[in-house]
Each structure stands twice: as structure tokens, then as C-alpha cells.
Amino acid sequence: MSTTIQLDKKTKELISTFGTKEDTYDDIIKRIYKLAVKEQLREFLMSSKEYIPIDKAIKEAEKRWPKSK
């Protein structure tokens, strides 16, 4: 099922720059959406509030869960 959305002509031109001749606007918008979701996840995971460097995280994990010999 399809729907119609209204866009400013400039917005439509900008969106079209993300695609090729074979891409539909639906293809382009889905691609942009997937990139936006990945970016949001990256920003969430890398937020400076709770962020610690990977080497520190590994050391803390090794202290909590030492390897069995």
C-alpha cells in the first residue's frame, strides 16, 4: 500500500542525491532511515556520560570474571 507525502521541491532534490537512477524514493528514504538508526545507536553507545575506554572495560571484566585455569 502506498501513501502520498508533500515535500518542498528542494527537499525532493536533496533526497534524490542519495540515490541512483534505479532507486525509487522509497528505496532512498529506507536507506537514509537505516543510516539514521545506526547513527542514533552509535551516539547512544558512545555517549560521554557512561563511556569508558575499551581497555579499561576489558580490565574491569577480567577482574570480575577471571579466566578459569
N, C-alpha and C positions, 0 to 999 in steps of 0.2 A: 504494500500500500504506500502511496506517495502523498506528499503534502507540499504546499507552496509556502515559501518564506520570502519576505521582502528584504532586499539588500540595496544599499546605495550602490550605484554603478562603480564607484571607486573601490568599494569593498569587494565586489564581484571580480574586478580586475586583479586585486591583490590576491584573492583566493586562487584565481586561475594560474598565478605564477608558481604555485606549488605542484602543479600537475603537468602532464604531457597531453598530447593530442588524443591519446587513447583513454585518458582518465575522465570520468564524469565528475561533476561537482560533488556528488555523493562520495565517490572514492577519495577525493581530495579532503573533504571535511572529516571523513573517518580517519584518514592518515594524520591529519592535524590533531584530532582528538586523542589518538593513541600517543602521540608525542607529548601532548599536554599532560596526560595521565602519568606518563613516565617522569616528566619533569616535576610534577607535584609530589610524587613518591620520592624522588631524589632529594627534593628540598626538605621533605619531612624527615627522611632518614639522616640527612646531613645537617639538620638544624643545630646551631651552635649551643642551644640550651642544654641538651643532653649528650652532645657529641664528645667522644673520646677517641684519640688516635688508635688505629688498629693494633699497633704494637703493644700499647697499654692494655687494650681489651684482651689480647692473647695472654699476656702475663697474668691478668686477673683471672682468666678462665683456667689457666694452668694451676693457679693457687687453689681455686675452688674445686676443681676436678682433676687431681693429679693422675697421671697415667699409671695403670697397674703394671707391675713387672712380672 
